[in-house]
Amino acid sequence: MTDAGTASAPRSRVRWRGVAAVRRTLLACFVFGQTLVACYYLLWVLPYHGETWLELAILGLFAVLYAWIAVGFWVAVFGFVLRLFGGDRYSLLRRHNEDRIEATPLARTAIVMPVYHEPVHWTLSGLKAVYRDLERTGRLEHFDFFILSDSRHPDVWLEEQGAWHRLVTELGAEGRLFYRRRPVNLNYKSGNVADFLRRWGRRYEYMVVLDADSLVSGDTLVRMVQLMELEPQIGILQTNPGIINGRSLFARLQQFANRFYSRLFATGLAAVQMGDAAFWGHNAIIRVEPFMRHCGLPKLRGPGIFGGPIMSHDFVEAAFIGRAGYEVWLEPGLDGSFEESPPTLTDELMRDNRWAKGNLQHLWLLLTAPRLRLAHRMAFLNGIMAYLASPLWLLFLICTTAEAARMTLAPIDYFPEGHQGLFPLWPEWRPEWALALALSTAVLLFLPKVLALVDAVIHRSTSGFGGVWRLVPGLVLEIAVSILLAPLRMLAHSRFVLAAFFNLSLKWAGQNRTDETTWSEALRSQLPGMIIGAGWSAFAWFLDRLFFYWSLPVALPLILAVPTSVLLSRVAIGEWLRFRGLLLVPEERAPLPILVDAQAFRAAPMPVSRLTPVERAILSPVANRLHGSLARDHRTATRGRFLDAAVATCLREGPGALSALALSQILQDQRSLAELHRQAWRALPSSYWGRCIRRLGQEDDA
């Protein structure tokens, strides 16, 4: 990482920083002003009006949480107002007319897809759809494609290599579609991209980063390059991906919420961030030269989780390129950018466990990284709060329960700690103020969803969601499920944060490897939350009936967590709602060609092999030549003895006798791979390889 060259960054031709300062100041005034009013109400709702340490803790936690949800509320309001008046005139697409954009020539661009143990056929079928859609634009000659593999298991990366070769042959993409598997998995995804840039980065002006589930239309890819050519001061241009292909009830709800609400939130977020936007790690275009110069990631030197390689790289790279004088923009108007949602709550929480650790690492950079722009520090804080808000909410519930227990079980303390004066402090109750405060919080949470409905009616876009009469029931269902899921996510995220800060490995259940959650899996994963919810609810009933009713919105979803988790994972329910016209999104009613292609390519039947990829790589002459051409000569005097011994073991006992690492090493060595092929074909019919040869013959006959 270097800071050289900051002064050479191109200057922005649009003076947006003053506008951004005004918008951010306005947002801060709304958020903090509203939070102060809410805290004033809470102060007088509390019986001792903040005169005890417990009440001060409640007030402090409430202030942080209320401000956190107020930010989201006002961002949505900004988006609603801007869309009401035709959009943000400072957005990239509105700076240039359509003819000028279309006339802009393209520059060489690499489309890179890092993969790690992904479903091979499904992933490469999506990339094939992107390739075909770009081909339809007539601009394919400006783009090259790279599959960057970090897969470690031989059966996976051998399958990747075979699928890549078939795809190159099918598309006629020789010299345009490349596969690279790096032998050392260093620094996660960012290390994989860095390896690509060191080898090939200087050949390209731009790179577009895709995830394994990403789809970006050809027209959008072309438009992204043209905008970067027109705006040389931009280092990263981020699209707003929509979620697609949801089948389970959970995935369809996430898909509907993303597609329906994101128009307001993305417009508002882009209007506040402007050229200091965040990078989400995929479905974005990057200017390669400044990215290579300024965005190398350092190893953190703090304690525990704050040491070692940076796990979540995207926000950090946006902050570093912004520090170098370049801009990062989110452009909500770039349609044709898509990703997919986890199919179940269990899968989502597994993903959140990884993301929580990466986002919490950013706390160290937030406090120690020099010369970062304030907006990017706020982006770090936003990502941290996405997970830290959960344990803060849990702590708030614990404190309010302790306050209720003290008022019920302990005698009234007329001179609480910290109280000054000669006269006693009488506890006061203001239930009407508490109700008003609860209603204001509900408005912050749910009014943006109502504004999204009003926005859809105003812009006559309800037909894409099945019309108003189908849209409203879907909206109600999404709100009800989001209420049910909030306490479940709170407990899970609290556990993730605790595990990250204390380097603990806490598990409530094994990994879900199916598309649907079974009852036993749900019980194992949700049982702790059910016990907590039931115990808290019973304690609230014992303390006070009114407090019991206040506890139900949190306790009841925890008690119902098992059936909620199971039913949300059901594909049949999701498909039934789709058949009834509920939770529809525009891409289902009028799918783009790239989505049609991706669905068709992924649904195409694959030939069923009687051999594993490892067995086929060793026995099949065609596969052996392919993998041998991608292998290297890794032999040294010491290493050669190890490889020879591993080859002998594999020939004698089969690949199962070797570890995945040892098997990978001999399959990456040209001489070892060729020797395995020769000797396996000489094996006795009764041996392991003799039986594999018979299966290969039966496969060829079929």
N, C-alpha and C positions, 0 to 999 in steps of 0.2 A: 504494500500500500504506500502511495506517495501523494504528496500535496502539490507537486510541481505542476505547472501548467494551469493553475487556477485562473490566472489573469487572461489566459488565451481563450477561455470559454466564450463562445459567441454571445453577443448581447441580445436580449429580447427586443423584438421590434414592436411589441405591444406592452404598454406600461400598465401592468396588472398589479404590481405590488401595492400600490396605494389603494386600489380597489379591494385587494385582499385584506389589507390592514383594517379598512373600514368594516368589512364584513365580519372579520374575526372579532373586532372590538364589539360590534353589535351583538354577536353571538355570546360573547363573554358577559356582556351586560344583562342579556336576557337570562342566561343560565344562573349567574350568581345572584342577580336580583330576585329571581323566583326562588332560589334556594334559601336566601336570607328570610324571605317572607314565610316559607314553609318551616324553617327552623324556629322562627318566632312563634308560630302556631304550636309547634311541638313543645317548645319551652313551657308554654302555658297549659298544655295538655298534661305534662308530667306533674305528678302530685306535689313535688317539692320544688318545681320550676328550676331545675338544674342546680340545686343546692347540695346535691350529693355526688360523689365520684361516679356512682353507677349511672345516674341520670346524665352526667356530662359525657360518659362513654356512649350512651344511647344517642345523645344529641350529635356527637362527632361522627359516629357511624352513619346516622341518618343523613347528615349533611353531605358526606362523600357519595353515598348511594343515590340520593336525590339529584345531586348535580350530575352524576353519571347518566341517569336516565333522561335528565333534562337536555343534555347535549344531543342525544338521539332525537328527542322530540323537536327541538328547534332546527336541527338539520333537515328533518322531514318538512317542517313548515317552510323553510327557505326553498326547498325543492318545489313544494306546491305553488308558492308565490311565483317563482321564476317560470315554471311551466304555464301558469295561468297567463303570464304576459309574453308567451312565445319562446321562452328559453333564455339561457344566459348568453348575452351577446359577446362575451369574452371567450366562449368555448372555441376550441380549435376549428371545428367544422363550420362555425359561423364567421370565421375570419376570412374565409376564401370562398368564392363562388364555385359552383359545381364545374363549370367549364375550365377554370384555372386548375382545379385539383386534377381533373381528368387529363389535362394536357401535360401534367408534370411527368417527366421520364422517371423510370425506376432505377434503383441501384442494386448491386449484388447483395442478396439477403440469404442468410442461412436459417432454416427452420429446424430447431433442435428439440428432440424429445428425450429427456433422461428417463430411464426405466429401471426399476428394481423389483424383480420377481412379480411382474405383472402378468395377467392372463395374455398369452402371446398372440393368439389368433384375434382375440377381441381388440387388443391394443393396436396391432398393426393394421387391422381392418379400418379403424378410425383414421390412422395416418393415410391409408390408401384413399379414403374418402376426401381428405384434405388435398391430396395430390391431384385427384381427378377434378375436384372443384376448381383448383387453381389452373389446371389444364384448360378448363372451359373458358377462362378469362382471356386466353391467348397470351398470357404474360409469364408462362412457366419458365422460360429461359433465364429469367432473372433470379430464380430461387433454387437452392440446393437443400436437401433433406438429410438430417443426421439422426440416427438412433444411437443414443449414448447409454450403454448398458453398465449397470453396477451389479447385475445379478451374480450370485456366488455359486448356486447349486448347478452342477453340470447339466442335469436334465433340463433346466430352465434356459441357460444361455446357449446350449446346443440347439434347442428348439427355436430360440430367437434367431440364431444364425441361419438355420434352414428356412424359416419363414421369411427372413429378409431376402434371401437369395431368390426364393420363389416370387416374392413381390417385385423385385427388380426385373426379373424375366417377364412377368405378366405385364408390368407397366412400361417396359422398354426404357427403364430408368438407369441404365448403365452410365456411370459418371455423374449421376444426379442424386442418387439415394444411397447413403453410406451407413455402414454399421461399425461401431467402435465399442469394444468392451475393454475397459481398463483393468489391468490385473490387480491393482491395489485399490480397495474401496476406502478413499481418504476424504474426510471432511464432507461426507454426505452428498446431497444433490449439488451444492455449490461447488464442491471439489470436482464433481463430474463435469460441470459446465466450464470450470476453470481449466481442466485438462483439455477440453475441446478448444478453448480460446488460445491456449499456448501452442497448439498444433496447427490450427486452421484459422484463427481469429483474424489475422491480418489480410486474409483474402476477401473479407466481407465488410461492407459498410454497416450492415444491420444484422441482428439475429432476432428471431421470434421464438420465444420459449413456450413450449407446450408441455402440459402434464399428460400422463397416460390416458386420461379420460377427456382430454381437450379436443374440441372441434372448432376450427375457425374457417369461415367461408373464404373462397378465393377472392371475391370482391373486397372483403374486409382486409385481407392481407395486402392486397394492392393499395387500398386506400391508406392503410397505416404507413406503408413505405412512402407514399406520395406526401402525406402530412409531415413526415420526418424530413423529407427533402425540402419542403416549403418552410420548415421551422428548424433551422440548424442549431438553435440554442437548446432544443429539447434532447435530453439524454435518454429518457424512458417515456414511452406512451402506453398507458394501461387501458385496456378495454374493460367493460363491465360484463363478465360472463353470466349468461343465463343458465339455469339448471334444466336439464332435459332427461328424457328416457326413464323417468320415475315409474316404477311398477308397483312396489309395495305401498301401503297406505302412508307409511312414514315418508318415503321418498316423494310421493305425489304431493304431500302437504308441504314439504320443503321446496319442491319445484314450484308449486303454486305461490307460496309466500315470496320466494325469490323473484319470480317473474312479475308478480302483481305489485309488491311494495318497493322493489328496487328502483323503479323509475323515479320516485320521489327522493329516496335516500341517496341514490347515486348522483342525481342532479344537485341536491343540496350539498353533498360532500364535495363534489367537484367545484361548486361555487365557492365554498369556504377554503378549500385547500389550494385551488388554482394551480400554479406551477410548482407547488410544494406537496404534491400528492404522494401517496404511498404506492409501492410496487407489491403486487400480490404473488409474484413468483412464477406466473404462467399467464398465457393469453395476452402477452404484452410484447412490444417491439423495443429493442435496445440499440442505441448507437454504440457500436463495438469499440471504437478507439478510446473514447473517454472512459468507458466501462472497464476496459482492460487496464487503463492507466490509474484509475482512482478507486476502483471497487474491490481490490484485493482484501480479503477478510483476515484480520489478525486473530491470533489465539488470545482468548481472554485470560487475564492473570489474577482473577479474584478467587475467593474461596468457594469450594463446593461446586454448585451448578454454575457459578460465575467464572469458572475456569475452563480452559480447553477450547475446542473448536466451537464456532457459532453454529447452533443447530437450525435456527430460523433465519435465513440469510436475506430475505427479500426486503423487509423494512430497512435493514442495515445498508444494503446496496443503494436503495433510494436516497437514504440520508447522506451517504458518501458521495454520490454523484451530484447531489444538491450542494454539498459543501464545496465541490469543485467548481461551482458556478453554473452548472447545467440545471435544466428544469425537468420536473417530472409531472406529467399531466394525466388525469383520468378523463376519458372522453366517453360519456354515457351514450352519445349518439352513434357510436360504432356498433351497429348490430352484427349479427352473424358470429358471435363469440359464445361458446358453450362449454359447460363442464357437467359432471354428474354428481348426484348426492349419494352418500352412503345409504344402503337399503334398509338399515335397521337402526334403532337407537343405540344398540350395543356397538355397532360399527362406528357410529358417529362419536361415541364416547372414547373408543379406542383411538380414533384420529385426534380427538381433543387432548388426550393424554400426551401425545407427542407434541402437539402445538403448544400446550400449556408450558412445557419445559422450555421450548424455544422462545416463546414470548416473554417468559419471566427472566430469561437471560438478558433481555434488552434493558432491564433495570440497571445493570452495570454500565451499559453504554449510555443510557439516559443521564447517568450521574457523572461519568468520567470521560466520555469521548469529547475531544476538543472541537470547537468551531462548527458544531452542527447547527442548522437552522432551527429556530424555535418551533416551527411547524412540524419538523420531523421529530423533534423531541416529544411533541404532543402526540404524534402518531405512535411513538414507542409507548407512551403512557396509555393511549387508547387500547393498544394491543395487550398491555399488561392488565388493564382493568377488565378486559374481556373475560379473564379468568380469576383475577384477584377479587372481583366484585362478589363472587360466590362465597368464599370464606368470610368476607365482610358482612354479607347478608346473614349467613349462619350465625356469626358472632352477635349481630344485632338481635336475632331471634332469641339467642341464649340470654342476652342482657335484658330484653323485655320480659322474658319468662322469670328471670331472677327478680326483677322489679315487682312483677305481679305476685310472686311467692312471698317476697318481703312484706308487701302491703297486706297480704292475706294472713300469713302465719306469724309475723312478728308484730309486737305492739307498736303503735304510732310513735315515732321519734320526733318530738317537738323541737329538738335542738340537734339536727343532723350535722355530720362532720362538714366543716367548712362554713357553717352558718354563723354569722356574726350578729350580735345585737342582744338586747336585754329581753326581747319579747319572743315567745315561741313562734315557730313556723307551722302554720296549720296547713295540712294537705288539702288541695282543692281538686275537684274533678270537673272537667269540662267535656262531657261526651259529645256535645254538638261540634266542638272544635276538632275532636278526634275524627269524627265522621267527615268533616269538611277536608281534613288533611288526607284521609284515605281516598276520598273522591278526587282530589287534585292529583294524587299519585296515579290513580286509574286513568285519568285524562291523559297524563304524560305517556302512559303505556299504550293506550288504545286509540286515542284520537288520530295519530298518524295513519292508522289502518282505515279509519273512516275517511280521512282526507284522500287516501289512495282511491277509495270508491268514488268520491266526488270528482277526483281528477279523471278517472276512467269515463265517467258520465260526460263531463265537460268536453273531453277530447274524443268522444264517441269511439272508444276502444273496448267497450264491454263485450262486443261480439266475439272477440278473440278468446274470451273466457267463458263462452257459452251464453252470453246475454245476461242482462241484469237479474232475471229471475233464477238463473243458475249460479250467478256470481255471488249473490248475497248469501245463500245457504253455504256455499263453499267458504266464504269469508267467516261466517259464524262458526263453522266446524274448525277452521284453522285457529281461530281465537281460543275456542274451548280446549283444543289439544295443546296449544302453547301454554295455557294456564296449567294443564296437567303435567306438562314436561318441565316447567320451570323449577319446581322443588327437586326433581330427580337430577337435573343438570347441576343444581346448586350443590347437592351432596357429592356428586361425582367430581365436579371441578374443585371442590374444597379438598377432596382427597388427593387430586392430582397436584394441587399447589403445595399441600403438606409434604407429599412425597418428593417434589422437586426441591423444596427448600432444605429438607433434612436428609436428602439422598436416600430415601426409603423406597423399598419396592413393595407396595401394598397391592394385593390382588383380591378381588371379591369373586372373580369368576375367570374361567379360561376363555381363550379367544373364540369368538363365534366365526365359524368357517362356512356357514350356510347363508342362503339368502333370507331365510326366515328364522326367527328366534323360537326355540322350543320352550315348553313350560319349565323343564328342568333347568335350562340355561338361564331363563328369566328369574327363576327362584334363587339360583345361586348368586346372580349378579345383583338382584334387588332386595334380597332378604335383609341386609343390614338397614337399608332405608325404611323398609316396612316396619322393622322393630322400633326404629327411632320415631317414626311417625305415630305408631300406635301408642308407644310409651309417652310421648309428648302430649298427645291428645288426651290420654287418660289422666295425666298429671294436670292438664288444663281444666278438665272436668272437675277434678278434685278441688282445685283452687277456687274456681269461679266460673259460673255458667257463661257469663258474658265473654270472659277470656277464652273459654272453650270454643265459642262460635267464631271469635276472631282467629283462632288457630286453624280452623278447618281448611281454608284455602291452601295451606301448606301441608297440614297433616294428612288430609284425605288423599291427595295425589300420591303421597309416599305409601300410604296403605294400599292403594290400588295399583302400585307400580308394576306388579307381575302381569296382570291382565292387560294393562296399558302397553307394556313392552311387547307382549306376544301379539296382540291384535294389530298394533301398528306395523308389525313386520309382515303381515299377511298380504301376499300379492293378490289373492282372490278378492279381498275387500277393495284394494286399490283399483283393480280392473273393473269391479262392479260399479264403483263410483264414476269411473271414466265412461263406462257404457251408459250411465244415467246422465252424462253431461256435466258432472260436478268435478271441481278442481282441474278444469281444463286450462291449458295455456295456448297462446296463439300458434306456437310451433306444432301443436298436435292437430289443429284445425287446418292449417295451411303450411305444411313443413317445407323448409328450404331444400333444394336439391342435395346439399351436402348431408342433411339429416336422413333423407331417403336412401342415399348411397350407403351411409354408415350402417343403417339398420339392415339393408340388404346384404352387405358384405359380411357383417357379423353373424347374420342368420344362415349364411351359406354353409352347407354341411362340410365337415372336414373328414378326410379319410381316416378310418380307425386303424391304428397300427397295432400289430401284435408285439412290437418291440418298443422298449423305452428309447428316448433320444440318445442315450449313451450307447446302448446296444446297436442302434442303427448307425451311429457315427463310426463304430468300429467295424461292422460287418458290411454295410452297403457300400459298394465301390463308389457310387456317385456321391453319397454323403461323406465318405471318408476323404475323397479328393477335395470336396468343398471345405470341410473343417481343417484339413491339412493345409490348404492354401491360406487360411486365416491364422494358422498357428505359426510359431516361431521356433528357432533352435535355441533352447534354453539350457543346453548342456554345458556344464563345466566339469572338472575332474571330480569334485565332491558331489555335485548335484547329479551327475551322470549315474553314479552308483545308486543314489536314492531312486532315480527314475527307473533304472533297470530292475531294481527290486520291486517297485510298485507295479511295473508292467508284468513281471513274473507272477505276482500275487493275483493280479486281475485275470491273467490267462488261466491260472490254476483254480481259483475259487470264484471268479466273477467279480463284477464291479462292487457288489454289496460288501465285499471284504475290505474295501478301502474307505477312508473318510472322504467327505465331499471335497476337502482341500487337496488331499493326495490325488484323487481322481481328476480334479481340475488341472493339476499340474502336469499329469501325463497326457491329458487330452489337449493341452495348450502347446505341447512339444511335438514338432513335426516328426522327428525320428521315432518317438514313442508311439505316436498315433499310427504311423505306417507299420511299425513292428507289430502292434496289436492286430491290425488288419490281416497281415500275412499269417501270423501264428494262429489266430482264431479260426481261420479257414482250414487249418490243418488239424484242428482238434478232433478227438474221437467222437463218434456219433452219440455216445452215452454221456459225454461231458456237458458242462454248462453251455459252452459255446456251440457244441453240436446240436443241442436242443434249440438254441436260438436260431441256428441256420435252418432247422426244419420249420420253425415258425415263420422265418423270412420267406422260405419257399412257398408255404401255404398262403402267405400274404400276396406274393406275386401271382400265384395261380388264381386267387380270388379277383 
